Amino acid sequence: MPSFPSFRRPSPDPVIPSSASGGLGTFGGVYTPSILTILGVIMYLRFGWVVGNVGLIGTLIIVTLATSITLFTGLSISAIATDRVVRVGGAYYMISRSLGIETGGAVGIPLYFAQGLSVALYTIGFAESVVEAFPEFRTMQRAIALFTTLAVALLAMKSARTAIRAQYFIMAAIVLSLISFAFGSPIETTSIEMWGAKPENSEPFWVVFAVFFPAVTGIMAGVGMSGDLRDPSRSIPVGTLAAVGTGYVIYMGLPVLLAMRADASTLIANPLIMQQMAFWGPAILLGVWGATLSSALGSILGAPRVLQALARDGILPSGLRILGNGRGPDDEPFIATCVTLGIAAIAVAVGDLNMIAPVLTMFFLTTYLVLNVAAGIEGFLQSPSYRPTFRVHWAISLLGAIGCIAVMLLINAIATVVAGIIVLGIYIWLERRELESAWGDVRRGLWMEVVRTGIFNLSHEPDTKNWRPHILVLSGAPTRRWILIELATALTHNRGLITVSSVLPSGSRDPAQQTQLEATIRDYLDKRGVQALVRLITAPDPFIGAKNLVEIYGLGPLVPNTILLGDSEEPTKRDRYCDMIANLHQAKRNLIIFRENADKGFGQRRRIDVWWGGLQANGGLMLILAYLVRTSSQWQNAEVYLKLVVPDRAAAESAETNIATLVKQLRIGAIPQVLISDGQSFDEILHESSQDTDLVFLGMATPRENYTEYYEQLQARAAGLPTTIFVLAAPDFAFEEVLTDNA
């Protein structure tokens, strides 16, 4: 039996002190970091380039499309945030509580590294802008970047409130730069160019869109502060949507001023065109510095909180659980911030992040995508537990998700694929660790909807083209009759349904004890790698219980079509056993009776003998079952012998030709073998021919009067044989069409 590692079950949701009355408010905790990240370096250094390439109308279209995607994501975030208390971890927390701990971790780990490395991106950018303004410091560019990284980290370590207060000064610098630009003047006489420069001198629309889009992706900065908010359910939607709205108004106004003050070629050629147009040029430089510093500060605040949440939920290896510790009354992630500082400092020392920057952008957009998917699924399922006060139609979230995918491909298709592979790899790693969460997620509701739709779309009439065995195993205690379950798994290939069932004596278990026993059996099956349902019932008699179980078990058209049970060798119970067989046959179920040779078991699993009397009924079903056993992982390379007994040589020649042709048409890989009785009884031929095989298939007669006597003869026939399977096909089903119908 394989052993499985045990993992700490994460606490349902650790209580974060900063969520109390002393936490941050909407303006400082969400709106400020979000709007400062939105109004970033792209606005200062690339907005003129955008207007020059696609013109005023094209720019307004780009701003509207890009902001719409961010708005849809903001609405999805608002819906999730008003449905539950959002604690430390921001986007990771929301995703893990909606789509499960594996999905949350698969997105949360890359999101942490994206935010952590973004600190280096912004501080390197700040250092470059300082060097551009003061060329005498060019040799100190890397030192300036390292010092800036350390400064923003120390500010974040002091406390989130202190860092937020520092961002107010940065916001003041950005506001000053915008005012200075608004009261500026044209740098040349020009007319507004609605569609930009000539095609030969400009970039295509979607290339320009891809360059601009990161300018509107700043809402994660506010969401990442969820654990430090006084009222996350109110602050996240209000602050996020207000920041998106503010950014949209500013971004719709700036292109008008740019288009009025310079022609397209000038806008394209000069990255710092806003500085030349401003009333006070240095204010734009202050804005650029403020934008880079605020983005770096937002990242150094958000990344450690994601890392803290990952550690607390047990996603990180056990040696890194210390990263979940907080410090002080506000539960500041001091250790996680130190680790993030180290990662950012290494990235700054390396200096060249151009290769990984596109992938980092993909991780942010992947987070947007998954948040939209989570809100869309929750809204579509409409589970009673999902009751957001800020309601968003699931179609809006779906549009947001589609928009995210489109933008990712437009920005960098290769980086999109790389990011997708990384996220998928982390998901598989977490799933194989079999992490347990103490909260429910939307996956069960999603599967319930799929099952519900599937059941209503299943026909009540069996279909030969899609037939496969759905097996009810009357196994009793699985530990004592495991070979029955082993046979069932060989027949289903993890495609059909297996239900392991048992009939308990009346009064032996109360309902609670019965439920607990079912759970114990499920755990036992899981540990042995068997996918199966479990159903126990109580009855005064096991044969009556089995008949009742077959009658009541199932859901609509989804009922077991095949019953697998062990052989009965007790003469005192044989009458009731045969009566049960007749009842199961009348219920139109296939019957597989397993007669084990205790000394041989399944032998070497190299040879299967099917004693055949024709393709119809039992013959067709036996061939199907033998084929399924042979193609299972447990019976690989086994050979199936299709044995037919004829009275003489003349009959043998005709039979050999017919059966060889049939086997070729059926494509089941069986080896035909025609045996001449030559005066021998069938029982003598059976024992002589199958004494060295590993598994024997024999057909059973349809139940009739004196069936107990027939069954006793069948027992005598099988005595001394290797492990044998008796097969009785359900009436009124054309099993030969399963093998021959190619329509």
C-alpha positions in Angstrom: 0.0 0.0 0.0 1.5 3.4 -1.0 2.2 5.8 1.8 1.1 9.4 1.5 2.8 12.4 3.2 0.8 14.3 5.7 0.6 18.0 5.6 -0.5 20.5 8.2 -4.1 21.5 7.7 -4.2 25.3 7.4 -6.3 27.2 9.8 -9.6 28.4 8.4 -8.6 32.0 8.4 -6.1 33.5 10.8 -7.3 36.5 12.7 -5.5 39.6 11.6 -5.4 42.3 14.2 -5.1 45.0 11.7 -8.6 44.3 10.5 -9.9 45.8 13.7 -10.7 49.4 14.4 -7.1 50.5 14.0 -6.7 49.4 10.4 -6.2 51.6 7.3 -9.2 53.3 5.7 -10.4 53.4 2.1 -8.4 56.4 0.9 -5.1 55.5 2.5 -5.3 51.8 2.2 -6.8 51.2 -1.3 -7.3 54.4 -3.3 -3.9 55.9 -2.7 -1.7 52.9 -3.6 -4.0 52.1 -6.6 -4.1 55.5 -8.2 -0.4 56.1 -7.7 0.4 52.8 -9.5 -2.1 53.7 -12.3 -0.6 57.1 -12.8 2.9 55.7 -13.4 5.8 56.1 -15.7 3.9 55.1 -18.8 1.8 58.2 -18.4 4.8 60.4 -18.3 7.1 58.7 -20.8 4.8 57.0 -23.3 1.5 58.8 -23.5 2.9 61.3 -26.1 4.2 58.4 -28.1 0.7 56.7 -28.0 -1.0 59.9 -29.2 1.5 60.4 -32.0 1.1 56.9 -33.3 -2.7 56.5 -33.3 -4.0 60.0 -32.9 -6.5 61.5 -30.6 -9.4 59.2 -31.5 -7.2 56.1 -31.5 -5.8 57.0 -28.1 -9.3 57.6 -26.6 -10.4 54.2 -27.9 -7.2 52.5 -26.4 -7.8 54.2 -23.1 -11.5 53.1 -23.0 -10.8 49.5 -24.0 -7.9 49.1 -21.6 -9.8 50.7 -18.7 -12.8 48.5 -19.5 -10.8 45.4 -18.8 -9.5 46.8 -15.6 -13.0 48.0 -14.7 -14.4 44.5 -15.3 -11.7 43.1 -13.1 -12.4 45.7 -10.4 -16.1 44.8 -10.5 -15.2 41.1 -10.0 -12.9 42.0 -7.1 -15.7 44.1 -5.6 -18.1 41.2 -5.8 -15.7 38.7 -4.1 -14.7 41.3 -1.5 -18.3 42.0 -0.4 -19.1 38.3 -0.2 -16.5 37.4 2.5 -14.1 39.0 4.8 -10.8 39.5 2.8 -7.8 39.0 5.0 -4.1 39.2 4.4 -3.0 38.1 1.0 -5.2 40.2 -1.3 -5.7 38.6 -4.7 -4.2 35.3 -3.5 -6.7 35.2 -0.6 -9.6 35.8 -2.9 -8.6 33.2 -5.4 -7.8 30.5 -2.9 -11.1 30.9 -1.1 -13.0 30.8 -4.4 -11.2 28.3 -6.7 -9.3 26.3 -4.1 -5.9 26.3 -2.4 -4.1 24.7 -5.4 -5.3 27.4 -7.8 -4.7 30.1 -5.2 -1.1 28.9 -4.7 -0.5 28.5 -8.4 -1.3 32.1 -8.9 -0.1 33.4 -5.6 3.5 32.2 -5.8 4.2 33.8 -9.2 2.3 36.9 -8.1 4.6 37.2 -5.1 7.7 37.0 -7.2 6.2 39.4 -9.8 5.6 41.9 -7.1 8.9 41.4 -5.4 10.9 41.7 -8.6 8.8 44.7 -9.6 10.4 46.6 -6.7 13.7 46.2 -8.6 12.2 47.2 -11.9 10.9 50.5 -10.3 14.0 51.4 -8.4 16.2 50.7 -11.4 13.9 53.0 -13.4 14.1 55.6 -10.7 17.9 55.4 -10.8 18.0 55.8 -14.5 15.8 58.9 -14.4 18.0 60.4 -11.7 21.1 59.8 -13.9 19.3 61.4 -16.9 18.6 64.5 -14.8 22.1 64.5 -13.2 24.6 63.0 -15.6 27.5 63.4 -13.1 26.0 60.5 -11.1 26.0 58.1 -14.1 28.6 55.8 -12.5 26.6 55.5 -9.4 23.4 54.3 -11.1 23.4 50.8 -9.5 24.3 52.2 -6.1 21.4 54.6 -6.3 19.0 51.8 -7.2 20.2 49.6 -4.3 20.0 52.5 -1.9 16.4 53.3 -3.1 15.4 49.7 -2.7 16.7 49.6 0.8 15.0 52.9 1.6 11.5 51.8 0.5 11.9 48.5 2.3 12.9 50.2 5.5 9.9 52.4 5.1 7.6 49.4 4.6 9.2 47.6 7.6 8.5 50.6 9.9 4.8 50.1 9.3 2.2 50.2 6.5 0.7 53.4 7.9 4.1 55.2 7.7 4.5 54.0 4.1 1.0 55.2 3.2 1.7 58.6 4.7 4.9 58.8 2.6 2.7 58.0 -0.4 0.7 61.1 0.3 3.8 63.3 -0.4 4.3 61.3 -3.6 0.7 61.9 -4.6 1.2 65.6 -4.0 4.2 65.5 -6.4 2.1 63.8 -9.1 -0.8 66.2 -8.6 1.6 69.1 -8.9 3.0 67.7 -12.1 -0.5 67.3 -13.6 -1.5 70.8 -12.7 1.8 72.1 -14.2 1.0 70.2 -17.4 -2.6 71.4 -17.5 -1.5 75.1 -17.4 1.3 74.5 -19.9 1.4 75.7 -23.5 2.0 74.3 -27.0 5.5 73.9 -28.1 4.6 74.3 -31.8 1.8 75.4 -34.0 -0.3 72.3 -35.0 -3.7 71.0 -35.7 -5.2 68.0 -33.9 -4.3 64.8 -35.7 -7.3 62.5 -35.2 -5.5 59.3 -36.4 -1.9 60.0 -35.8 1.2 59.9 -38.0 1.2 58.3 -41.4 1.3 54.5 -41.4 4.9 54.3 -42.6 6.0 56.5 -39.6 3.9 54.9 -36.9 3.2 51.6 -35.1 0.0 49.5 -35.6 -2.9 50.1 -33.3 -2.6 46.8 -31.3 1.2 47.3 -30.8 0.4 50.7 -29.3 -2.4 49.2 -27.2 0.0 46.6 -25.8 2.5 49.3 -24.8 -0.2 51.4 -23.0 -2.1 48.6 -21.2 0.2 48.2 -18.2 -0.7 51.8 -17.3 -4.1 50.8 -16.1 -3.1 47.6 -14.2 -2.5 49.2 -10.8 -5.5 48.0 -8.8 -3.6 45.1 -7.3 -1.6 47.6 -5.2 -4.7 48.4 -3.1 -6.1 44.8 -3.0 -2.7 43.6 -1.7 -3.3 45.7 1.5 -6.4 43.7 2.4 -4.9 42.5 5.7 -4.2 46.0 6.9 -7.6 47.5 6.1 -10.1 48.5 8.8 -13.1 47.3 6.7 -11.9 45.3 3.6 -15.4 44.5 2.3 -16.1 48.2 2.0 -12.7 49.7 1.3 -11.7 47.3 -1.6 -14.7 47.9 -3.9 -15.0 51.7 -3.1 -11.2 52.4 -3.3 -10.6 50.2 -6.3 -13.4 51.5 -8.5 -12.7 55.1 -7.4 -9.1 54.7 -8.5 -10.1 53.2 -11.9 -12.6 56.0 -12.4 -10.0 58.7 -11.5 -7.4 57.2 -13.8 -9.9 57.0 -16.7 -10.8 60.7 -16.4 -7.2 61.8 -16.3 -6.2 59.5 -19.2 -9.1 60.8 -21.3 -8.1 64.4 -20.7 -4.3 64.2 -21.2 -4.5 63.1 -24.9 -6.5 66.2 -25.8 -3.8 68.5 -24.4 -1.0 66.5 -26.0 -2.7 66.5 -29.4 -3.3 70.3 -29.2 0.3 71.2 -28.3 2.5 69.2 -30.7 2.2 67.3 -34.0 2.4 63.5 -34.2 6.1 63.3 -35.2 7.2 65.4 -32.3 5.1 63.4 -29.9 6.7 60.2 -31.1 10.2 61.4 -31.0 10.4 62.9 -27.5 9.6 60.6 -24.5 9.7 63.6 -22.1 7.4 65.7 -24.2 5.3 66.5 -21.2 8.2 68.3 -19.5 8.6 70.7 -22.5 4.8 71.5 -22.5 4.5 72.0 -18.7 4.2 75.4 -17.0 7.1 74.3 -14.7 9.1 71.6 -16.4 10.8 70.2 -13.2 7.4 69.3 -11.9 7.1 66.5 -14.5 10.5 65.1 -13.4 9.2 65.1 -9.8 6.1 63.3 -11.1 8.2 60.6 -12.8 10.2 60.1 -9.7 7.1 60.0 -7.6 5.5 57.5 -9.9 8.5 55.1 -9.8 8.9 55.4 -6.0 5.2 55.0 -5.3 5.1 51.9 -7.5 8.1 50.5 -5.7 6.6 51.2 -2.4 3.3 49.6 -3.4 5.1 46.5 -4.5 7.2 46.3 -1.3 4.0 46.6 0.7 2.0 44.0 -1.2 4.5 41.3 -2.0 5.4 40.4 1.7 1.7 40.2 2.6 1.1 37.6 -0.2 4.1 35.7 1.1 2.8 35.8 4.6 -0.6 34.4 3.5 1.1 31.6 1.4 3.1 30.6 4.5 0.0 30.7 6.8 -2.0 28.5 4.5 0.7 25.8 4.4 1.4 26.2 0.7 5.1 26.9 1.3 7.4 24.0 2.5 7.3 23.5 6.2 10.8 25.1 6.7 9.4 28.4 5.4 6.4 28.6 7.8 8.2 31.3 9.8 7.4 33.7 6.9 3.8 33.7 8.1 4.7 35.3 11.4 3.7 38.9 11.9 5.1 41.6 14.2 3.4 44.3 16.3 -0.3 45.2 16.8 -0.8 45.5 13.0 0.7 42.1 12.2 3.4 43.5 10.0 5.1 40.9 7.8 8.6 41.8 9.0 10.4 38.5 8.1 8.6 38.3 4.7 9.6 41.9 4.0 13.2 41.1 4.7 13.1 38.1 2.3 11.5 40.3 -0.4 14.2 43.0 0.1 16.8 40.3 -0.4 15.1 39.2 -3.7 14.8 42.7 -4.9 18.4 43.6 -4.0 19.7 40.6 -5.9 17.6 41.6 -9.0 19.0 45.1 -8.7 22.6 43.8 -8.5 22.0 41.7 -11.6 20.7 44.9 -13.2 19.2 43.4 -16.5 15.6 42.5 -16.0 14.5 43.0 -19.6 14.3 39.2 -20.2 11.9 38.5 -17.4 9.9 41.8 -17.3 7.3 40.5 -19.9 6.7 37.3 -17.9 6.2 39.4 -14.7 3.5 41.4 -16.6 1.9 38.1 -17.6 1.7 37.1 -13.9 -0.2 40.2 -13.0 -2.6 39.7 -15.9 -2.9 36.0 -15.0 -4.1 37.2 -11.5 -6.6 39.5 -13.2 -7.8 36.6 -15.4 -8.2 34.2 -12.5 -10.0 36.8 -10.4 -12.5 37.3 -13.2 -12.9 33.5 -13.6 -13.5 33.1 -9.9 -16.2 35.8 -9.8 -17.8 34.6 -13.0 -18.1 31.0 -11.7 -19.5 32.1 -8.4 -22.0 34.4 -10.1 -23.0 31.7 -12.6 -23.5 29.0 -10.0 -25.5 31.2 -7.7 -24.8 29.1 -4.6 -26.7 30.1 -1.5 -23.4 30.7 0.2 -22.5 33.4 -2.4 -24.3 36.5 -1.4 -22.2 39.6 -2.3 -23.7 43.0 -1.4 -22.0 44.3 -4.6 -23.6 42.1 -7.3 -22.0 41.7 -10.7 -23.4 39.6 -13.5 -21.2 36.7 -14.4 -21.1 37.7 -18.1 -19.2 40.9 -17.1 -16.6 38.8 -15.3 -16.4 36.5 -18.4 -15.7 39.6 -20.6 -13.0 40.6 -18.2 -11.4 37.2 -18.4 -11.5 37.2 -22.2 -10.1 40.7 -22.3 -7.2 39.6 -20.1 -6.3 36.6 -22.4 -6.5 38.8 -25.4 -4.2 41.5 -23.9 -1.7 38.9 -22.7 -1.4 37.5 -26.2 -1.1 41.0 -27.7 1.6 42.1 -25.3 3.8 39.0 -25.7 2.6 35.6 -26.8 5.8 33.8 -25.8 5.7 35.3 -22.3 2.1 34.3 -22.0 2.9 30.7 -22.8 5.9 30.7 -20.4 3.8 32.2 -17.6 1.0 29.6 -18.3 3.5 26.7 -18.0 4.9 28.1 -14.7 1.4 28.5 -13.2 0.4 25.0 -14.4 3.6 23.5 -13.0 3.0 25.0 -9.6 -0.6 23.8 -9.6 0.4 20.2 -10.4 3.1 20.4 -7.6 0.6 21.6 -5.1 -2.0 19.1 -6.1 0.4 16.2 -5.7 1.2 17.4 -2.2 -2.5 16.8 -1.4 -2.9 20.0 0.6 -6.0 20.3 2.7 -7.9 23.5 3.2 -10.3 24.3 6.0 -12.6 26.2 3.8 -14.9 25.3 0.9 -14.3 26.5 -2.6 -16.3 26.8 -5.8 -15.0 23.7 -7.4 -17.6 21.4 -5.8 -20.4 23.7 -7.0 -18.9 23.7 -10.5 -18.8 19.9 -10.6 -22.3 19.7 -9.2 -23.5 21.9 -12.1 -21.6 19.8 -14.6 -23.1 16.6 -13.1 -26.6 18.0 -13.1 -26.3 19.1 -16.7 -24.8 15.7 -17.7 -27.5 13.7 -16.0 -30.3 15.6 -17.7 -28.6 15.2 -21.0 -28.1 11.4 -20.6 -30.6 9.3 -22.4 -32.5 6.7 -20.4 -32.0 4.2 -23.2 -28.6 2.6 -23.2 -26.4 3.4 -26.2 -24.2 0.7 -27.7 -21.6 3.1 -29.1 -20.8 4.6 -25.6 -21.4 1.6 -23.5 -19.0 0.8 -20.7 -19.5 -1.1 -17.5 -20.7 0.9 -14.5 -20.1 -1.6 -11.7 -21.8 -2.2 -8.4 -19.4 -4.3 -6.4 -21.0 -6.4 -3.6 -17.7 -6.8 -1.9 -18.5 -6.8 1.8 -15.5 -5.6 3.7 -13.0 -4.4 1.0 -10.0 -5.6 3.1 -11.2 -9.2 2.9 -12.3 -9.3 -0.7 -10.0 -6.8 -2.3 -9.6 -9.0 -5.4 -13.2 -8.1 -6.4 -12.3 -4.4 -6.4 -9.1 -5.1 -8.3 -11.2 -6.8 -11.0 -13.6 -3.9 -11.1 -10.8 -1.4 -11.7 -9.4 -3.6 -14.5 -12.8 -3.6 -16.2 -13.4 0.2 -15.9 -9.9 1.7 -16.6 -10.9 4.7 -14.4 -13.6 5.6 -17.0 -16.7 3.8 -15.8 -18.1 4.2 -12.3 -17.4 1.8 -9.5 -19.5 1.6 -6.4 -18.2 -0.5 -3.5 -21.1 -1.7 -1.5 -22.0 -3.9 1.4 -25.1 -5.0 3.2 -24.9 -4.7 7.0 -27.1 -6.6 9.4 -30.1 -4.6 10.6 -29.4 -2.7 13.8 -25.6 -3.2 13.6 -25.0 0.5 12.8 -26.9 3.6 13.5 -26.9 6.2 10.6 -24.0 8.2 12.0 -21.9 5.0 12.4 -22.8 4.0 8.9 -21.7 7.3 7.5 -18.4 7.1 9.4 -17.8 3.6 8.1 -18.4 4.8 4.5 -15.9 7.5 5.1 -13.4 5.0 6.4 -13.8 2.8 3.4 -13.4 5.8 1.0 -10.1 6.7 2.7 -8.9 3.1 2.4 -9.8 3.1 -1.3 -8.1 6.5 -1.9 -4.9 5.3 -0.2 -4.8 2.4 -2.6 -5.4 4.6 -5.6 -8.9 3.4 -6.4 -11.5 5.8 -7.6 -14.8 4.5 -6.4 -18.0 5.5 -4.6 -19.1 3.8 -1.4 -22.6 2.8 -0.5 -23.7 0.8 2.6 -27.2 -0.3 3.5 -28.7 -2.4 6.3 -31.1 -5.3 5.8 -32.2 -8.4 7.8 -30.9 -10.6 5.0 -27.9 -10.0 2.7 -29.7 -11.3 -0.4 -32.7 -9.1 0.2 -30.4 -6.2 0.9 -28.5 -6.7 -2.4 -31.8 -6.8 -4.3 -33.0 -3.6 -2.6 -29.7 -1.9 -3.3 -29.9 -2.6 -7.0 -33.5 -1.4 -7.1 -32.9 2.0 -5.3 -29.3 2.8 -6.1 -28.5 5.4 -8.8 -29.6 8.8 -10.0 -31.9 9.1 -13.0 -30.3 7.2 -16.0 -27.0 7.0 -14.1 -27.4 3.6 -12.5 -25.0 0.6 -12.3 -25.5 -1.6 -15.4 -23.2 -4.4 -14.1 -23.3 -6.2 -10.7 -20.0 -7.9 -9.6 -20.3 -10.3 -6.7 -18.4 -13.3 -5.2 -19.4 -16.9 -5.7 -21.5 -18.7 -3.1 -20.3 -22.1 -2.1 -22.5 -22.6 0.9 -25.3 -25.1 0.0 -27.6 -23.8 2.7 -27.7 -20.3 1.1 -27.7 -21.4 -2.6 -31.5 -21.2 -3.1 -31.6 -17.6 -1.9 -28.4 -16.8 -3.9 -30.0 -18.1 -7.1 -33.2 -16.2 -6.4 -31.1 -13.1 -6.2 -29.4 -13.9 -9.5 -32.9 -14.2 -11.1 -34.0 -10.8 -9.6 -30.9 -9.1 -10.8 -31.4 -10.5 -14.3 -35.0 -9.3 -14.4 -33.7 -5.9 -13.4 -31.8 -5.9 -16.7 -28.4 -5.8 -15.1 -25.3 -7.6 -16.3 -24.1 -10.1 -13.8 -20.4 -11.0 -13.1 -19.9 -13.8 -10.6 -16.3 -14.1 -9.5 -15.0 -17.6 -8.4 -11.5 -17.2 -7.1 -8.9 -20.0 -7.1 -7.4 -19.1 -3.7 -4.1 -20.9 -4.5 -3.5 -19.1 -7.8 -5.4 -15.8 -7.6 -4.8 -14.1 -11.0 -1.7 -16.2 -11.6 0.8 -14.5 -13.9 -1.8 -12.3 -15.6 -0.6 -13.6 -19.0 -3.5 -15.6 -20.4 -7.3 -15.3 -20.5 -9.6 -18.0 -21.8 -13.0 -17.1 -23.1 -15.2 -20.2 -23.7 -17.5 -19.0 -26.5 -20.8 -20.0 -27.9 -21.5 -17.1 -30.3 -21.4 -13.4 -30.5 -24.9 -12.7 -29.1 -25.7 -12.1 -25.4 -23.2 -13.8 -23.1 -20.6 -14.2 -25.9 -20.5 -10.5 -26.8 -20.3 -9.4 -23.2 -17.6 -11.9 -22.4 -15.5 -10.7 -25.3 -15.9 -7.1 -24.2 -15.0 -7.9 -20.6 -11.9 -9.9 -21.7 -10.8 -7.1 -23.9 -11.2 -4.6 -21.1 -9.2 -6.8 -18.7 -6.4 -7.4 -21.3 -6.1 -3.6 -22.0 -5.9 -2.6 -18.3 -2.6 -1.7 -16.7 -2.7 -4.7 -14.5 -3.0 -7.2 -17.4 -0.7 -5.7 -20.0 0.6 -8.1 -22.6 -1.9 -10.8 -21.7 -3.3 -13.0 -24.5 -7.0 -13.7 -24.9 -7.8 -17.1 -26.3 -11.3 -17.4 -27.9 -12.2 -21.1 -27.5 -14.9 -22.8 -29.4 -15.8 -26.6 -29.1 -17.1 -28.4 -32.2 -18.0 -32.1 -32.7 -15.8 -33.1 -35.6 -13.1 -32.1 -38.1 -15.6 -31.0 -40.8 -17.2 -28.6 -38.4 -13.8 -27.4 -37.3 -12.7 -26.2 -40.7 -15.7 -24.1 -41.2 -15.6 -22.7 -37.7 -11.9 -21.8 -37.9 -12.5 -19.7 -41.0 -15.5 -18.0 -39.6 -14.0 -17.3 -36.2 -10.7 -16.0 -37.7 -12.6 -13.6 -39.9 -14.8 -12.4 -37.0 -11.8 -11.8 -34.7 -10.1 -9.8 -37.4 -13.2 -7.7 -37.9 -13.7 -7.1 -34.1 -10.1 -5.9 -33.6 -9.8 -7.1 -30.1 -6.6 -9.0 -30.5 -8.0 -12.4 -29.5 -6.4 -15.7 -30.6 -9.1 -18.1 -32.0 -8.8 -21.7 -31.0 -11.3 -24.3 -32.3 -11.3 -27.6 -30.3 -12.7 -30.9 -31.5 -14.6 -32.8 -28.8 -13.9 -36.2 -30.4 -16.2 -37.9 -27.9 -15.0 -36.0 -24.9 -17.4 -34.1 -22.7 -17.2 -30.3 -22.5 -16.1 -30.4 -18.9 -13.2 -32.6 -19.8 -12.1 -30.3 -22.6 -12.5 -27.3 -20.3 -10.3 -28.6 -17.6 -7.7 -30.0 -20.0 -7.4 -26.8 -22.1 -7.7 -24.2 -19.3 -5.7 -25.8 -16.5 -2.7 -23.5 -17.1 -4.5 -20.2 -17.9 -4.8 -17.3 -15.5 -8.5 -16.3 -15.9 -11.4 -18.2 -17.4 -14.7 -16.7 -18.7 -17.8 -18.9 -18.8 -21.3 -18.0 -19.8 -24.3 -18.7 -17.6 -27.8 -19.8 -18.6 -30.8 -17.5 -18.2 -32.5 -18.1 -14.9 -35.4 -20.6 -15.1 -37.1 -23.3 -13.0 -34.7 -25.5 -11.0 -32.0 -22.9 -11.4 -30.4 -24.0 -8.1 -29.7 -27.4 -9.7 -28.2 -25.7 -12.7 -26.0 -23.5 -10.6 -24.7 -26.6 -8.6 -23.7 -28.2 -11.9 -21.9 -25.0 -12.9 -20.0 -25.1 -9.6 -19.0 -28.7 -10.2 -17.9 -27.8 -13.7 -15.6 -25.0 -12.4 -14.2 -27.0 -9.5 -10.4 -27.2 -9.8 -10.2 -24.5 -12.6 -8.1 -21.4 -12.3 -9.9 -18.2 -11.2 -13.2 -18.2 -13.1 -15.7 -15.5 -14.0 -19.3 -16.5 -14.7 -21.1 -14.0 -17.0 -24.8 -13.5 -17.5 -25.6 -10.7 -19.9 -28.6 -8.3 -19.3 -31.6 -9.1 -21.6 -32.6 -6.9 -24.5 -29.2 -5.3 -25.0 -27.2 -5.9 -28.3 -23.7 -6.4 -27.0 -22.6 -7.5 -30.4 -23.2 -4.0 -31.7 -20.7 -2.6 -29.1 -18.1 -4.7 -31.0 -19.3 -4.4 -34.6 -21.3 -1.2 -35.0 -19.0 1.4 -36.6 -21.7 3.9 -37.6 
